[in-house]
Amino acid sequence: MTASLPINAERRAQVAAALRAQLPERCVLSDPEDTRPYECDGLAAYRQPPMIVTLPDSEQQVLAILEVCRALQVPIVPRGAGTGLSGGALPIADGVVLSTARMNRIVRMEPFARTAVVQPGVRNLAISEAAAPHGLYYAPDPSSQIACTIGGNVAENSGGVHCLKYGLTVHNVLRVRVATIDGDIIELGSEALDAPGLDLLAVFIGSEGMLGIVTEVTVKLVPKPAAACVIMASFDDVVTGGNAVASVIAAGIIPAGLEMMDRTSSRMVEPFVKAGYDLDAAAILLCEADGTRHEVEEEIAHMTAVLEQAGASAIAVSSSEAERLKFWSGRKNAFPAAGRISPDYYCMDGTIPRKNLAQVLVGIERMEATYGLRCANVFHAGDGNLHPLILFDANKPGEFERAEAFGAEILALCVEVGGTITGEHGVGIEKINSMCVQFSRAELDAFFAVKRAFDAPFLLNPDKAIPTLNRCAEFGKMRVTGGVLPFPGLPRF
């Protein structure tokens, strides 16, 4: 557990009274027992009880919250379902959490246009469930899709196991309705093929709640494939498995999904899900084909030939829809399964060129020896998005600090080989130091300029995602002496 910063009781009473003057009683939580569940998101290593939590159920209530916070100069932390893994929804001691969880209505389904208009609190999976009677679904499928909301997906530009073929959130959202800190409602994007002016929709998606509050989203829907099938290919070493990924793409194949798991992660997941994984393999690849039955048969045959030539030691093909879902359930349950073999885990999120997969996996193996910690590797191999799970025990002095340093070194290696420090989890507070590794002073200045254009008073999710130049200077000194610079003001485990 972490210590937290104190909350000014007088200030809390002032802000709560102002909010209750504008909102129904049910929409404002100020008692510490009521606000405690909002003290962290999926990155539970950092915790800070919020001063106040607001739960609007309409766009007008969102605007009322923004008006009060702007007038009283109170920082605002937007929050969806709290499944994020980078601390993007970590509260601020003197701030208000604005949760959109109650704005959970599907406004309308347009099957002929293949679109859906939804409020930000609608769960990712609920969109596909509502579209299913029309033979449609929403393609981005994060592992947390049963719980995560579309507003949070927009904030983080979430992906999922099928993002290689169908794209990330930014490729599947047409329009976003946004409440600005100034109290205006703006619409970014369009339901038409293009929108006039600058592409601010792409700027907003992935902005981690720093530019505005999502109040409505128009998403694309795609036809449900007539057939789908998954290959599970086994490899005797991770290098061969990593090179096989590059071979599949080089062959001109774009699988619906292309995921990789090493032996540690397969053995971690199998007792939990019983997916039928090859536990003797050093690494397994899950490669999915979807489309018409003829297209699937042809692509499965092509992928099988490529994987065999790339050195696969064994190949299994799903024989039914139930088996296909079992194969994927293992991959999607990798994070919860980690809790069966380790008291704690630290999930990283870097992206690298596919050709460097093997090199980075070997580098992570070396780091395991350096830091004395195990690492289970699961990732979206097709687009090079790594999710190493560093296993540690926070009850042992120094282990969390070692896990942090291990994770920072993985991200530095991603940058070194031409990749990035995040693929879909966002920066939040987790990777704010690593931003100093990837970006120059001029680039950080440009990011702050975008922030100022949308949020001049810097009240929306401040101190997240973009490090100050002073912080980068401090981090530079810390890297010389070793260690990790913690998030400002918050102790770690």
VEXKOL-604619 format. One record per residue (C-alpha): residue in one letter; x negated, y, z. Coordinates in steps of 0.05 Angstrom, whole numbers, plus 5000, padded with zeros to 4 digits. Layout:
<rs>
aXYZ;...
</rs>
This chain:
<rs>
m500050005000;t497850724990;a498451325034;s502651895007;l502652655009;p507252985060;i513853295038;n515953975064;a522653875099;e524654605093;r523154615018;r527053955009;a533154255043;q532854885000;v532354504934;a537553984954;a542554524972;a541454874906;l542454224867;r548654024906;a551654704890;q551354504816;l552253744818;p556953234850;e554452954916;r553252264885;c548052564837;v543152814890;l539052374937;s534952724990;d534752255049;p527951905052;e531251215056;d535051354992;t529151634954;r524151094975;p525950614917;y523551134868;e516551204897;c513050854839;d514250534771;g511249884747;l504250134767;a505449994841;a498250144862;y500050874867;r506151084908;q509051754927;p516051844956;p519652384918;m522353004951;i529152914917;v532152444865;t537552674817;l542052194779;p545852584725;d551152234685;s551952774631;e547953254588;q551053844624;q548553574691;v541553504662;l541754234641;a544154424711;i538254054743;l533354394696;e536355074712;v535454984787;c528454714781;r526455274733;a529155804780;l525755504842;q519355284804;v520254554823;p516454034781;i520753494748;v518852774736;p523452434685;r524851694698;g528351144660;a528650444689;g521850504723;t518849914685;g513050334657;l506050084673;s501850724672;g504751134729;g508351604682;a514351624729;l510251704793;p513752244834;i510652894858;a510953044932;d514353724922;g518153514859;v524753244835;v525552574800;l530652624744;s533251924730;t537351814667;a539551114690;r546951314695;m547151594625;n548150894598;r553650944546;i553250704475;v556351304441;r557850964375;m555650394331;e555250524256;p554449834223;f554950094152;a549550614164;r545750114207;t544950604264;a547050664336;v547751304378;v546151164451;q544951534516;p537851474545;g539851004601;v542250454554;r537849834562;n533649624502;l536848934498;a543949214506;i543249554438;s541948894404;e547548554443;a552449094420;a550049044348;a550148284345;p557448224322;h555448624261;g549548174245;l544648724266;y539648844322;y534649364347;a527649124329;p522749404382;d522748874438;p518149034497;s517148464546;s521448864595;q527148944545;i532248634591;a531249224639;c527649794604;t531750364575;i531550704507;g529851374539;g523651064571;n522050724505;v522151404470;a517751704524;e512451154518;n513250974444;s514350244465;g513049654419;g513848914431;v511948244401;h515248414334;c512149104325;l507248854272;k512748774220;y518149224247;g514249784279;l514250164345;t519650604374;v517251184330;h518850774268;n525750584292;v528651244318;l531951734271;r534052294317;v533152504390;r537353014427;v533153374479;a534353854537;t528554344543;i525854674605;d528855324580;g535855034584;d536854934509;i539154314472;i535154164410;e535553594360;l529253294331;g529552874268;s535752724229;e540352154209;a538652324137;l532352044103;d528352654123;a529053284166;p526953994146;g520954314178;l515354004219;d515953284242;l516953454315;l520552784326;a513852424320;v510652924368;f516152814419;i516252054417;g510751814463;s510252484499;e511452154567;g516752634593;m512253244587;l516053614533;g523553524548;i529053074574;v532252584526;t539852614528;e541652214465;v538051774415;t539951534345;v536450874329;k535750454267;l538749754266;v536249204221;p539748574195;k538647954237;p534347474196;a537746844171;a532046424197;a525846474240;c520345994258;v514046024301;i507245684293;m503145544355;a495945474333;s490545234381;f483245434380;d477145144416;d474245834431;v476846544434;v472046794381;t474946324329;g482046504351;g480447254345;n477447164276;a483646764254;v487947374267;a483847774217;s484347194168;v491947194170;i492447934155;a486947894102;a491147364067;g496547884056;i501347594107;i505248064153;p508247594205;a514347814245;g510047704306;l502747524317;e500747434390;m494747134424;m493746844494;d487346564524;r486945924566;t487646304632;s494146624610;s497045984580;r495645594643;m498546164684;v505046174644;e506445444630;p508545214700;f513045834704;v516545774637;k514845074610;a514045354540;g510244754514;y503545104507;d497044734491;l493444784558;d486944494531;a486045044479;a481345614495;a486346064459;i493046004424;l496246424370;l503746504362;c505446684290;e512646804270;a515846824202;d522947084191;g527447214132;t531446744087;r530245994098;h526245954034;e521946554053;v520646264122;e518745574095;e513945894045;e510746364096;i509945814149;a506445374097;h501845954077;m500146134149;t498845404167;a493845344110;v490345994130;l490045804204;e487245104189;q481945414145;a480345914200;g478745354249;a485245174285;s484344534325;a491844384327;i498244684298;a505344604324;v511444894289;s517945044326;s523144534305;s529244904331;e531645594352;a531245374425;e523945174417;r522345834381;l525246224439;k521345784488;f514845954453;w516446694459;s518946644530;g512046434552;r508847044521;k514147524547;n513647244618;a506047314623;f506447904671;p511147594722;a507546934717;a501147274740;g504247334809;r504046584816;i496546544814;s494247214842;p496747684897;d495948284850;y494448424778;y492449044738;c495149064667;m491049444616;d493349694548;g487949854496;t488149804421;i482449604374;p481349454301;r483348724287;k476448564261;n473548704331;l478148234370;a472847704380;q467548214399;v471948534452;l474247864481;v466947654489;g465648324522;i471448214571;e468547534589;r461947864607;m465648374650;e469047814689;a462147594713;t459948314727;y465948494770;g467247804799;l474547814778;r478647374732;c482247664671;a487947344633;n488447604561;v495247674527;f496248154470;h499548364406;a493948084363;g496948304297;d496049044312;g490148974359;n493949184422;l490548844481;h493948714548;p488448434594;l491148244662;i485748344714;l487247904775;f485348154844;d487348164917;a488648864946;n487948575016;k480548465004;p476549105013;g473849384948;e477548914901;f482349434874;e476649914862;r473049364823;a479349224784;e479949964766;a472749994744;f473649344704;g479649644669;a476150304654;e470349924622;i475149524578;l478150174553;a471350484542;l469549864499;c476049964460;v473950674443;e466850444427;v469249964373;g473750484341;g480250374380;t484350754431;i485650744505;t493050584498;g497650244450;e504550264481;h504150354557;g502251094554;v497051474594;g500851694655;i496051724713;e492851044700;k488751254639;i487851994653;n480451894666;s479651494602;m482552074562;c475952424579;v472251854545;q476351874481;f477652614469;s473453244463;r474653904498;a477554194434;e482453614427;l484753674499;d485754424488;a490254244429;f494353764471;f495354304524;a497554784469;v503054304448;k505054224521;r505454984530;a509655064467;f515154614496;d514054744571;a510855414585;p511755374662;f508654674663;l514354384705;l515653744664;n511553154690;p505453584705;d498553274718;k500152674675;a497252434609;i492753034594;p486753124640;t484353824657;l477454014634;n475154054707;r477453344717;c473553104656;a467353454684;e468353094751;f469452434715;g463052534675;k459052604740;m462651994770;r460751564710;v453351734721;t453551474792;g458550914781;g465650834807;v472451094786;l475251794799;p482151704832;f488352084812;p488252774847;g490852764918;l493152034918;p489151504956;r488650824924;f489850134956;
</rs>
